[in-house]
Amino acid sequence: MAWACAVLVLAITSLSAFIRLSRAGIGCEPWPQCHEQRTGMTVEQIAPLDTDAVHAARIAHRIAASVALLLIIAMLVKAWATSPTLSRQGREVGALLGVALFLAVLGRLGADSRSVWVAVGNLAGGLVMFALSCRLVAVCSPAAAHRLGDTRVRAHAAVALALVLLQVVLGGVVSASNAGSRCDAGWLCDAHWTSAALAVAVLVPLAVLAWRAGARAGIVVALLVLLQAAIGVAMMSSALALPLAMAHNLVAALLLAGVAVLLAA
């Protein structure tokens, strides 16, 4: 069930990103005029511009979110029945349910809002939920009985997790405020790039330490850092394309999950 939950949550975050980015006009034509035109538009004004793909994504998002919530509740009931005091798996599922309920409330209250912080809350909440799902997979695996127990890896992972989360929030603010297409000045863009540099500076040593300690997730984190950097360069060197923006979101989710798994190692 943990694997099914992780796959569902990744699908939910990807669908949410597709809807959000499509409605923001990422990759629209003629670029960037159409993107700028949508900046001051309300949800009611943007809704008629939704394509069939966006409508289908919204339906799929609702279905996947409902199934994921039922699955999380089922896992929590199972964990409670197995151990009333809640085992480590039970605590992970409890945290997962808490984030899921937060996103459900945020979605209900902010359904008609274009607030930057509603968008950031949805983005960060979705990625955190995926990271928790992957931690649950790791905790439920047979290898969980043989934890690394390396305090250096966990210390680096804790710092890296905080920096990656900060990068996600700043990236979400830049994207939601439509600053991405003109991110050549200003404190927000400077903070975004500074946090990215700091995250890389911590993630690379973390990957090396984890690899030396025998954690395969270290190699995965290193490859994801390289891939994210390549996507970032591609996004800067050309007009913002929807597939690139989607890939950027997907790799961010995988990177956050990889670091979260190392924190539990």
TIRO-825810 format. One record per residue: residue in three letters; y, x negated, z of N, C-alpha, C in turn. Coordinates in steps of 0.001 Angstrom, whole numbers, always signed. Layout:
BEGIN
resn	nnorth	neast	nup	canorth	caeast	caup	cnorth	ceast	cup
ALA	Y	X	Z	Y	X	Z	Y	X	Z
...
END
This chain:
BEGIN
resn	nnorth	neast	nup	canorth	caeast	caup	cnorth	ceast	cup
MET	-1213	-820	+0	+0	+0	+0	+1266	-856	+0
ALA	+1178	-2041	+628	+2350	-2919	+688	+2755	-3380	-706
TRP	+1746	-3725	-1531	+2041	-4146	-2903	+2663	-2998	-3698
ALA	+2105	-1808	-3560	+2638	-642	-4276	+4079	-380	-3871
CYS	+4363	-538	-2587	+5728	-333	-2091	+6682	-1360	-2692
ALA	+6254	-2626	-2738	+7107	-3684	-3292	+7418	-3429	-4764
VAL	+6397	-3026	-5522	+6595	-2744	-6952	+7542	-1559	-7138
LEU	+7343	-519	-6336	+8209	+663	-6421	+9660	+324	-6091
VAL	+9856	-456	-5038	+11220	-804	-4627	+11892	-1669	-5688
LEU	+11145	-2586	-6301	+11721	-3403	-7375	+12123	-2523	-8558
ALA	+11288	-1533	-8868	+11627	-596	-9944	+12880	+200	-9594
ILE	+12986	+619	-8333	+14153	+1389	-7885	+15425	+563	-8006
THR	+15384	-693	-7533	+16580	-1541	-7597	+16968	-1839	-9044
SER	+15973	-2006	-9914	+16261	-2279	-11326	+16869	-1059	-12007
LEU	+16320	+115	-11717	+16873	+1350	-12282	+18287	+1593	-11780
SER	+18503	+1349	-10492	+19838	+1518	-9915	+20839	+575	-10576
ALA	+20410	-672	-10806	+21287	-1645	-11467	+21604	-1207	-12891
PHE	+20599	-696	-13595	+20813	-237	-14975	+21835	+896	-15018
ILE	+21692	+1856	-14106	+22629	+2989	-14060	+24035	+2504	-13731
ARG	+24143	+1654	-12702	+25453	+1162	-12251	+26143	+342	-13339
LEU	+25414	-567	-13954	+26003	-1447	-14966	+26338	-688	-16247
SER	+25476	+253	-16623	+25741	+1050	-17828	+26989	+1898	-17649
ARG	+27127	+2504	-16480	+28301	+3338	-16211	+29577	+2510	-16101
ALA	+29430	+1239	-15721	+30599	+358	-15651	+31026	-118	-17033
GLY	+30185	+140	-18045	+30532	-249	-19405	+30101	-1653	-19777
ILE	+29182	-2239	-19017	+28704	-3581	-19339	+27959	-3545	-20669
GLY	+28387	-4387	-21597	+27747	-4466	-22899	+28160	-3383	-23875
CYS	+29176	-2575	-23514	+29599	-1497	-24409	+30412	-2062	-25574
GLU	+30621	-1239	-26559	+31397	-1627	-27745	+32559	-657	-27931
PRO	+33749	-1136	-28345	+34101	-2550	-28544	+34412	-3241	-27211
TRP	+33853	-4413	-27015	+34043	-5191	-25787	+35278	-6071	-25932
PRO	+36115	-6229	-24935	+36006	-5645	-23587	+36858	-4390	-23396
GLN	+37417	-3861	-24513	+38326	-2721	-24376	+37655	-1515	-23704
CYS	+36412	-1228	-24115	+35728	-56	-23550	+35446	-261	-22064
HIS	+35190	-1504	-21680	+34942	-1818	-20272	+36212	-1603	-19448
GLU	+37343	-2045	-19977	+38621	-1888	-19277	+38998	-414	-19160
GLN	+38675	+381	-20183	+39019	+1803	-20166	+38314	+2550	-19033
ARG	+37126	+2085	-18667	+36349	+2774	-17634	+36784	+2409	-16218
THR	+37632	+1399	-16092	+38016	+901	-14770	+38632	+1986	-13899
GLY	+39544	+2752	-14463	+40237	+3767	-13671	+39639	+5152	-13770
MET	+38489	+5287	-14411	+37880	+6605	-14599	+37100	+7039	-13365
THR	+37065	+8347	-13127	+36298	+8902	-12006	+34850	+9117	-12442
VAL	+33988	+9443	-11471	+32585	+9714	-11774	+32469	+10897	-12727
GLU	+33302	+11922	-12516	+33267	+13110	-13377	+33649	+12767	-14811
GLN	+34563	+11823	-14998	+34985	+11425	-16340	+33949	+10541	-17023
ILE	+33206	+9765	-16230	+32213	+8853	-16801	+30915	+9580	-17135
ALA	+30557	+10589	-16338	+29275	+11289	-16500	+29002	+11760	-17932
PRO	+29991	+12359	-18644	+29721	+12800	-20016	+29412	+11651	-20977
LEU	+29760	+10423	-20590	+29512	+9264	-21446	+28116	+8684	-21256
ASP	+27371	+9212	-20276	+26024	+8704	-20014	+25117	+8897	-21224
THR	+24354	+7862	-21539	+23396	+7937	-22643	+22102	+8598	-22166
ASP	+21208	+8868	-23122	+19905	+9439	-22761	+19133	+8487	-21852
ALA	+19308	+7182	-22087	+18613	+6189	-21261	+19077	+6258	-19807
VAL	+20366	+6481	-19598	+20899	+6591	-18234	+20372	+7857	-17561
HIS	+20335	+8968	-18302	+19797	+10216	-17743	+18335	+10034	-17336
ALA	+17552	+9382	-18211	+16139	+9143	-17909	+15988	+8223	-16702
ALA	+16862	+7213	-16622	+16809	+6273	-15497	+17122	+6976	-14180
ARG	+18059	+7915	-14193	+18412	+8645	-12964	+17237	+9495	-12473
ILE	+16540	+10138	-13411	+15374	+10948	-13033	+14270	+10054	-12472
ALA	+14000	+8945	-13180	+12965	+8008	-12729	+13317	+7412	-11369
HIS	+14603	+7158	-11147	+15063	+6595	-9875	+14780	+7564	-8723
ARG	+15076	+8848	-8936	+14840	+9846	-7884	+13348	+9960	-7556
ILE	+12529	+9983	-8604	+11082	+10109	-8394	+10537	+8896	-7646
ALA	+10910	+7695	-8113	+10416	+6463	-7489	+10879	+6354	-6039
ALA	+12131	+6738	-5778	+12662	+6666	-4413	+11920	+7626	-3486
SER	+11618	+8820	-3976	+10889	+9804	-3158	+9477	+9324	-2849
VAL	+8797	+8781	-3866	+7433	+8272	-3668	+7442	+7095	-2700
ALA	+8423	+6195	-2852	+8517	+5028	-1968	+8735	+5452	-516
LEU	+9592	+6447	-302	+9856	+6918	+1064	+8595	+7504	+1694
LEU	+7845	+8295	+919	+6592	+8860	+1428	+5583	+7758	+1738
LEU	+5544	+6736	+890	+4623	+5618	+1092	+4973	+4842	+2362
ILE	+6266	+4631	+2587	+6713	+3915	+3789	+6349	+4700	+5044
ILE	+6564	+6011	+5006	+6214	+6855	+6158	+4710	+6793	+6424
ALA	+3907	+6828	+5339	+2448	+6749	+5485	+2035	+5417	+6107
MET	+2675	+4322	+5683	+2354	+3008	+6251	+2746	+2927	+7719
LEU	+3875	+3552	+8070	+4316	+3535	+9469	+3354	+4333	+10349
VAL	+2900	+5488	+9857	+1930	+6300	+10602	+632	+5522	+10791
LYS	+193	+4842	+9729	-1035	+4044	+9811	-877	+2909	+10816
ALA	+273	+2228	+10778	+518	+1119	+11706	+574	+1626	+13144
TRP	+1181	+2789	+13349	+1289	+3363	+14696	-88	+3771	+15217
ALA	-929	+4319	+14326	-2277	+4733	+14733	-3139	+3525	+15091
THR	-2919	+2424	+14383	-3698	+1212	+14643	-3273	+535	+15932
SER	-1935	+499	+16158	-1408	-163	+17357	-167	+580	+17836
PRO	-296	+1412	+18869	+846	+2199	+19368	+2048	+1352	+19773
THR	+1823	+100	+20145	+2939	-767	+20539	+3625	-1389	+19328
LEU	+3106	-1097	+18148	+3613	-1600	+16874	+3394	-3108	+16729
SER	+2536	-3437	+15801	+2250	-4826	+15478	+3388	-5386	+14639
ARG	+3216	-6629	+14214	+4234	-7239	+13351	+4401	-6437	+12063
GLN	+3251	-5984	+11501	+3322	-5155	+10293	+4102	-3871	+10552
GLY	+3866	-3268	+11716	+4565	-2034	+12058	+6058	-2224	+12167
ARG	+6472	-3354	+12721	+7914	-3631	+12844	+8547	-3832	+11474
GLU	+7805	-4494	+10578	+8315	-4685	+9214	+8486	-3336	+8514
VAL	+7495	-2463	+8672	+7572	-1131	+8053	+8701	-317	+8672
GLY	+8893	-450	+9984	+9990	+252	+10651	+11343	-171	+10116
ALA	+11511	-1480	+9907	+12765	-1985	+9331	+12950	-1460	+7913
LEU	+11846	-1405	+7175	+11877	-897	+5800	+12316	+563	+5776
LEU	+11782	+1351	+6698	+12159	+2763	+6778	+13632	+2911	+7148
GLY	+14117	+2066	+8043	+15525	+2121	+8433	+16458	+1890	+7255
VAL	+16139	+882	+6431	+16972	+598	+5252	+16865	+1732	+4244
ALA	+15658	+2276	+4073	+15463	+3383	+3131	+16293	+4602	+3532
LEU	+16314	+4913	+4811	+17109	+6050	+5290	+18606	+5784	+5135
PHE	+19015	+4534	+5379	+20423	+4165	+5178	+20835	+4399	+3725
LEU	+19978	+3967	+2792	+20287	+4141	+1370	+20288	+5614	+981
ALA	+19392	+6391	+1580	+19351	+7829	+1279	+20639	+8512	+1725
VAL	+21098	+8177	+2924	+22351	+8749	+3441	+23532	+8283	+2601
LEU	+23548	+6988	+2259	+24637	+6445	+1441	+24670	+7113	+73
GLY	+23487	+7333	-500	+23415	+7992	-1803	+23914	+9420	-1756
ARG	+23619	+10101	-653	+24071	+11489	-509	+25578	+11573	-287
LEU	+26101	+10730	+588	+27526	+10776	+916	+28393	+10169	-181
GLY	+27852	+9173	-884	+28660	+8480	-1890	+28278	+8789	-3315
ALA	+27606	+9938	-3512	+27127	+10292	-4852	+28260	+10395	-5865
ASP	+29410	+10913	-5440	+30540	+11107	-6354	+31650	+10090	-6115
SER	+31294	+8975	-5510	+32299	+7961	-5183	+32146	+6726	-6071
ARG	+33288	+6146	-6443	+33284	+4871	-7161	+33799	+3766	-6241
SER	+33675	+3988	-4944	+34107	+3002	-3966	+33337	+1699	-4145
VAL	+34063	+598	-4042	+33438	-722	-4152	+32371	-888	-3083
TRP	+32658	-433	-1874	+31740	-660	-760	+30508	+225	-830
VAL	+30609	+1378	-1475	+29417	+2199	-1706	+28492	+1480	-2680
ALA	+29083	+922	-3743	+28297	+173	-4729	+27650	-1053	-4098
VAL	+28423	-1779	-3285	+27901	-2979	-2623	+26801	-2607	-1630
GLY	+26999	-1496	-904	+25982	-1042	+42	+24677	-707	-646
ASN	+24760	-43	-1793	+23564	+283	-2568	+22879	-974	-3086
LEU	+23688	-1910	-3598	+23139	-3155	-4144	+22452	-3972	-3058
ALA	+23195	-4277	-1990	+22648	-5107	-915	+21476	-4412	-221
GLY	+21609	-3107	+15	+20529	-2368	+666	+19250	-2382	-151
GLY	+19385	-2215	-1467	+18211	-2235	-2336	+17516	-3588	-2341
LEU	+18306	-4663	-2403	+17719	-6007	-2421	+17086	-6352	-1076
VAL	+17730	-5943	+14	+17153	-6172	+1347	+15840	-5397	+1487
MET	+15812	-4195	+961	+14598	-3382	+1025	+13461	-4049	+254
PHE	+13772	-4634	-897	+12742	-5341	-1666	+12270	-6581	-919
ALA	+13208	-7305	-300	+12842	-8496	+475	+11919	-8124	+1634
LEU	+12221	-7020	+2317	+11366	-6559	+3415	+9989	-6145	+2904
SER	+9946	-5540	+1720	+8664	-5147	+1123	+7801	-6374	+846
CYS	+8431	-7431	+331	+7692	-8663	+37	+7245	-9358	+1323
ARG	+8078	-9304	+2358	+7666	-9841	+3665	+6451	-9071	+4192
LEU	+6448	-7770	+3979	+5326	-6947	+4424	+4048	-7342	+3686
VAL	+4176	-7599	+2387	+3019	-8069	+1609	+2495	-9375	+2186
ALA	+3420	-10299	+2505	+3027	-11597	+3058	+2377	-11447	+4432
VAL	+2932	-10571	+5257	+2403	-10363	+6612	+1012	-9728	+6572
CYS	+784	-8852	+5592	-503	-8153	+5489	-1578	-8972	+4785
SER	-1202	-10088	+4164	-2173	-10906	+3433	-3050	-11697	+4401
PRO	-4269	-12077	+3976	-5157	-12868	+4838	-4546	-14203	+5250
ALA	-3659	-14746	+4406	-3045	-16042	+4704	-2059	-15964	+5863
ALA	-1698	-14746	+6270	-722	-14593	+7358	-1239	-15168	+8670
ALA	-2562	-15258	+8779	-3146	-15808	+10007	-2949	-17319	+10101
HIS	-2594	-17929	+8958	-2397	-19387	+8930	-939	-19686	+8583
ARG	-30	-19338	+9459	+1396	-19557	+9227	+1710	-21039	+9264
LEU	+2742	-21428	+8524	+3138	-22836	+8483	+3595	-23324	+9851
GLY	+4389	-22502	+10513	+4908	-22889	+11818	+5880	-24047	+11760
ASP	+6470	-24277	+10587	+7416	-25385	+10413	+8823	-24887	+10755
THR	+9367	-25375	+11850	+10686	-24902	+12295	+11787	-25306	+11324
ARG	+11620	-26451	+10645	+12644	-26881	+9685	+12711	-25925	+8503
VAL	+11547	-25498	+8026	+11512	-24549	+6907	+12174	-23241	+7314
ARG	+11838	-22743	+8504	+12412	-21470	+8945	+13916	-21581	+9200
ALA	+14363	-22721	+9724	+15799	-22911	+9968	+16566	-22930	+8650
HIS	+16052	-23684	+7665	+16690	-23713	+6343	+16647	-22329	+5696
ALA	+15518	-21629	+5879	+15372	-20301	+5280	+16367	-19313	+5878
ALA	+16626	-19418	+7180	+17581	-18518	+7834	+18984	-18717	+7274
VAL	+19384	-19985	+7115	+20708	-20283	+6556	+20774	-19831	+5100
ALA	+19707	-20127	+4346	+19671	-19742	+2932	+19732	-18231	+2772
LEU	+19027	-17509	+3648	+19030	-16047	+3572	+20438	-15495	+3787
ALA	+21150	-16047	+4765	+22520	-15600	+5034	+23430	-15875	+3839
LEU	+23272	-17055	+3225	+24119	-17420	+2086	+23795	-16583	+849
VAL	+22512	-16327	+617	+22136	-15503	-537	+22647	-14076	-349
LEU	+22554	-13554	+875	+23095	-12216	+1147	+24607	-12179	+938
LEU	+25289	-13238	+1389	+26738	-13328	+1175	+27051	-13358	-311
GLN	+26248	-14103	-1065	+26444	-14189	-2510	+26223	-12835	-3173
VAL	+25228	-12098	-2696	+24958	-10758	-3228	+26143	-9832	-2976
VAL	+26671	-9858	-1750	+27805	-8997	-1396	+29034	-9351	-2224
LEU	+29354	-10646	-2306	+30526	-11064	-3084	+30345	-10748	-4564
GLY	+29145	-10987	-5080	+28879	-10649	-6480	+29011	-9162	-6722
GLY	+28546	-8359	-5752	+28681	-6914	-5879	+30125	-6461	-5863
VAL	+30937	-7095	-5009	+32366	-6754	-4946	+33053	-7116	-6256
VAL	+32747	-8302	-6785	+33334	-8735	-8062	+32965	-7762	-9173
SER	+31688	-7389	-9231	+31216	-6480	-10274	+31804	-5082	-10115
ALA	+31768	-4550	-8885	+32241	-3181	-8648	+33743	-3036	-8822
SER	+34483	-4132	-8610	+35938	-4082	-8782	+36348	-4469	-10193
ASN	+35338	-4614	-11084	+35588	-4948	-12487	+36338	-6261	-12644
ALA	+36100	-7192	-11724	+36743	-8502	-11822	+35900	-9488	-12615
GLY	+34646	-9096	-12924	+33746	-10021	-13596	+34228	-10467	-14958
SER	+34918	-9567	-15684	+35360	-9914	-17033	+36622	-10756	-17035
ARG	+37265	-10922	-15856	+38480	-11730	-15802	+38451	-12628	-14557
CYS	+37244	-13137	-14250	+37055	-13919	-13027	+37425	-15380	-13253
ASP	+38701	-15618	-13530	+39152	-16991	-13742	+40164	-17411	-12680
ALA	+40504	-16510	-11786	+41466	-16842	-10729	+41327	-15836	-9606
GLY	+41943	-16175	-8476	+41919	-15253	-7347	+40927	-15681	-6292
TRP	+41213	-15287	-5047	+40384	-15720	-3926	+38980	-15156	-3994
LEU	+38823	-13941	-4546	+37507	-13320	-4593	+36550	-14120	-5473
CYS	+37046	-14508	-6642	+36213	-15299	-7550	+35946	-16686	-6974
ASP	+36964	-17263	-6337	+36777	-18582	-5710	+35715	-18509	-4617
ALA	+35774	-17459	-3807	+34789	-17285	-2737	+33391	-17079	-3311
HIS	+33320	-16332	-4417	+32037	-16071	-5068	+31398	-17373	-5536
TRP	+32183	-18212	-6208	+31653	-19481	-6719	+31354	-20458	-5591
THR	+32184	-20463	-4561	+31943	-21363	-3423	+30645	-21004	-2713
SER	+30425	-19704	-2492	+29191	-19282	-1823	+27970	-19580	-2683
ALA	+28140	-19489	-4009	+27030	-19816	-4913	+26663	-21290	-4798
ALA	+27695	-22155	-4761	+27447	-23594	-4629	+26779	-23915	-3295
LEU	+27237	-23272	-2222	+26639	-23497	-903	+25193	-23012	-868
ALA	+24945	-21874	-1504	+23582	-21334	-1529	+22635	-22289	-2240
VAL	+23072	-22826	-3379	+22237	-23784	-4118	+22004	-25039	-3285
ALA	+23058	-25492	-2591	+22957	-26702	-1766	+21940	-26541	-640
VAL	+21707	-25314	-194	+20720	-25069	+864	+19357	-24700	+275
LEU	+19356	-23975	-835	+18104	-23513	-1423	+17249	-24651	-1962
VAL	+17887	-25651	-2560	+17117	-26768	-3129	+16366	-27542	-2038
PRO	+17038	-27978	-945	+16280	-28629	+136	+15215	-27716	+751
LEU	+15518	-26410	+840	+14542	-25460	+1370	+13285	-25445	+508
ALA	+13476	-25405	-813	+12335	-25390	-1728	+11490	-26652	-1567
VAL	+12149	-27804	-1424	+11430	-29080	-1262	+10660	-29095	+56
LEU	+11319	-28685	+1140	+10663	-28653	+2453	+9458	-27711	+2450
ALA	+9634	-26539	+1858	+8548	-25559	+1822	+7380	-26071	+992
TRP	+7692	-26718	-126	+6631	-27262	-985	+5853	-28352	-262
ARG	+6566	-29221	+440	+5898	-30287	+1191	+5063	-29736	+2338
ALA	+5494	-28588	+2877	+4752	-27971	+3979	+3556	-27160	+3487
GLY	+3426	-27049	+2171	+2284	-26339	+1607	+2540	-24897	+1241
ALA	+3795	-24477	+1235	+4125	-23087	+883	+4432	-22994	-608
ARG	+3609	-22228	-1322	+3828	-22081	-2761	+5138	-21358	-3068
ALA	+5618	-20574	-2119	+6885	-19868	-2325	+8035	-20839	-2544
GLY	+7896	-22074	-2054	+8939	-23079	-2261	+9147	-23385	-3732
ILE	+8040	-23506	-4477	+8131	-23756	-5919	+8770	-22562	-6616
VAL	+8378	-21366	-6199	+8938	-20142	-6792	+10446	-20086	-6574
VAL	+10893	-20405	-5360	+12329	-20395	-5053	+13070	-21396	-5928
ALA	+12512	-22597	-6099	+13154	-23620	-6936	+13295	-23141	-8378
LEU	+12241	-22542	-8921	+12286	-22041	-10299	+13290	-20897	-10440
LEU	+13362	-20039	-9430	+14306	-18921	-9476	+15752	-19398	-9412
VAL	+16009	-20458	-8634	+17365	-21025	-8573	+17774	-21546	-9947
LEU	+16863	-22265	-10613	+17150	-22792	-11953	+17373	-21650	-12948
LEU	+16536	-20633	-12868	+16656	-19493	-13780	+17963	-18743	-13559
GLN	+18339	-18543	-12303	+19590	-17842	-11999	+20793	-18635	-12488
ALA	+20724	-19961	-12343	+21814	-20814	-12829	+21936	-20708	-14346
ALA	+20801	-20701	-15041	+20810	-20590	-16502	+21385	-19246	-16948
ILE	+21016	-18182	-16244	+21553	-16854	-16573	+23054	-16816	-16328
GLY	+23498	-17434	-15231	+24928	-17481	-14928	+25718	-18190	-16007
VAL	+25189	-19313	-16503	+25852	-20055	-17583	+25910	-19203	-18845
ALA	+24808	-18518	-19152	+24765	-17660	-20340	+25768	-16517	-20234
MET	+25933	-15964	-19041	+26883	-14865	-18847	+28325	-15337	-18987
MET	+28601	-16585	-18583	+29957	-17118	-18691	+30317	-17494	-20123
SER	+29315	-17924	-20882	+29582	-18446	-22221	+29615	-17366	-23292
SER	+29360	-16116	-22916	+29369	-15026	-23893	+29861	-13751	-23227
ALA	+30043	-12722	-24041	+30436	-11421	-23499	+29326	-10910	-22582
LEU	+29711	-10175	-21542	+28725	-9660	-20593	+27767	-8707	-21307
ALA	+26511	-9122	-21429	+25499	-8292	-22068	+24668	-7602	-20996
LEU	+24285	-6364	-21241	+23522	-5599	-20256	+22192	-6268	-19896
PRO	+21413	-6771	-20883	+20152	-7440	-20514	+20370	-8644	-19602
LEU	+21422	-9423	-19837	+21709	-10578	-18983	+22091	-10138	-17573
ALA	+22920	-9107	-17484	+23326	-8598	-16170	+22127	-8035	-15412
MET	+21219	-7371	-16127	+20005	-6853	-15502	+19114	-7988	-15012
ALA	+18992	-9034	-15837	+18184	-10194	-15450	+18781	-10883	-14229
HIS	+20106	-10958	-14180	+20806	-11564	-13040	+20477	-10806	-11752
ASN	+20480	-9486	-11825	+20159	-8642	-10668	+18699	-8818	-10251
LEU	+17800	-8864	-11236	+16370	-8989	-10957	+16045	-10317	-10283
VAL	+16604	-11406	-10813	+16336	-12728	-10240	+16925	-12830	-8834
ALA	+18085	-12212	-8614	+18672	-12199	-7268	+17735	-11515	-6278
ALA	+17122	-10413	-6706	+16172	-9700	-5843	+14964	-10574	-5526
LEU	+14429	-11239	-6543	+13265	-12106	-6349	+13603	-13304	-5475
LEU	+14805	-13848	-5661	+15231	-15011	-4872	+15385	-14642	-3396
LEU	+16029	-13520	-3133	+16189	-13068	-1751	+14827	-12816	-1108
ALA	+13917	-12229	-1877	+12574	-11958	-1358	+11823	-13253	-1067
GLY	+11958	-14238	-1968	+11289	-15519	-1756	+11752	-16211	-489
VAL	+13052	-16181	-244	+13603	-16800	+971	+13151	-16028	+2211
ALA	+13120	-14701	+2118	+12682	-13880	+3255	+11225	-14153	+3607
VAL	+10401	-14372	+2591	+8989	-14698	+2829	+8866	-16049	+3523
LEU	+9673	-17031	+3099	+9645	-18351	+3737	+10110	-18274	+5192
LEU	+11029	-17361	+5470	+11504	-17195	+6844	+10381	-16699	+7754
ALA	+9435	-15968	+7165	+8307	-15449	+7943	+7119	-16403	+7939
ALA	+7240	-17531	+7209	+6098	-18448	+7056	+5784	-19174	+8358
END
